[in-house]
Amino acid sequence: MDTVTKYRKIVREVLERYVGIKYANAEIDNELLFDEKRDRYAVVSVGWTNEPRRSHGCLLHLDIIDGKIWIQRDGTEDGVALELEAAGISKTEIVLAWHPPKLRPYTDYAAA
């Protein structure tokens, strides 16, 4: 199995864990959006709050770019990077894309 195929499998497995999360005091579901042709992966939260008010937002957005996993958005409590590491992906293969490029070299993760 090549590296990108391995990363696709791990990203799918990690993101699928977020589907069953229930939100307190709201009727919100997490939906998976996978585009393996372009290597884009997301978890979107959709539903209604108790006010009632429509809720729609991106919980997680990951891309595989040039053989590395770019975390574009991470709205999780502990950070999806830790889950990717636990699944066997090195910090040198994970980019925390929400950090400005000039600050990324100071993280424990890949700069690009």
C-alpha positions in Angstrom: 0.0 0.0 0.0 1.5 3.4 -1.0 1.7 6.3 1.4 -1.3 8.3 0.0 -3.5 5.2 0.0 -2.5 4.6 3.7 -3.2 8.2 4.6 -6.6 8.1 2.9 -7.6 5.0 4.9 -6.4 6.6 8.2 -8.1 9.9 7.6 -11.4 8.2 6.8 -11.2 6.0 9.9 -10.4 9.0 12.1 -13.1 11.2 10.7 -15.7 8.5 10.9 -15.4 8.5 14.7 -17.1 11.9 14.7 -20.4 10.8 13.1 -21.9 9.4 16.3 -21.2 12.4 18.5 -24.3 13.8 20.1 -24.6 17.5 21.0 -26.2 18.5 24.3 -29.3 20.7 23.9 -29.3 20.6 20.1 -30.5 18.4 17.3 -27.2 18.5 15.3 -25.7 15.7 13.3 -22.2 15.3 11.9 -21.9 14.4 8.3 -18.9 13.1 6.4 -17.8 14.7 3.1 -15.1 12.7 1.3 -13.7 13.6 -2.1 -10.9 11.0 -2.6 -10.3 12.1 -6.2 -9.1 15.5 -4.9 -8.1 14.2 -1.5 -10.4 16.5 0.5 -12.1 15.3 3.7 -14.5 17.1 6.0 -16.9 16.6 8.9 -19.8 19.1 8.7 -22.2 19.7 11.6 -25.8 20.4 10.5 -29.0 20.8 12.4 -31.0 23.0 14.8 -30.3 24.5 18.2 -33.1 24.7 20.8 -33.7 28.4 20.2 -34.5 27.2 17.3 -31.8 28.4 15.1 -30.2 26.7 12.1 -26.7 25.4 12.8 -24.2 24.6 10.0 -20.5 24.5 10.3 -17.3 22.7 9.5 -15.9 20.7 12.4 -13.0 19.2 10.6 -11.4 19.8 7.2 -8.3 17.8 6.1 -6.6 17.6 2.7 -3.8 15.4 1.4 -1.4 17.7 -0.5 1.9 16.5 -1.9 1.9 13.5 0.3 1.2 15.3 3.6 -2.0 15.7 5.6 -3.0 19.3 5.9 -5.4 20.1 8.7 -7.3 23.1 7.4 -9.8 23.3 10.2 -9.9 21.6 13.6 -12.9 22.3 15.8 -12.3 19.4 18.1 -11.5 19.6 21.8 -8.2 17.7 21.8 -7.0 18.1 18.2 -7.3 15.6 15.4 -3.5 15.7 14.9 -3.1 13.6 18.0 -5.5 11.0 16.6 -3.5 10.9 13.3 -0.3 10.4 15.2 -1.9 7.6 17.3 -2.9 6.0 14.0 0.8 6.0 12.8 1.3 9.2 10.9 4.4 11.1 11.8 4.3 14.8 12.9 6.6 15.5 9.9 3.7 14.4 7.6 1.1 16.6 9.2 0.7 20.3 8.5 -1.3 22.6 10.9 -2.5 24.7 8.0 -4.4 27.2 10.1 -1.1 28.6 11.4 0.5 31.2 9.1 3.4 29.8 7.0 6.0 31.8 8.8 4.9 30.3 12.2 4.7 26.7 11.1 8.4 25.9 11.5 8.0 26.6 15.3 5.3 23.9 15.7 6.3 20.3 16.2 4.7 19.6 12.9 5.6 20.0 9.2 5.9 23.5 7.8 4.5 22.5 4.4 
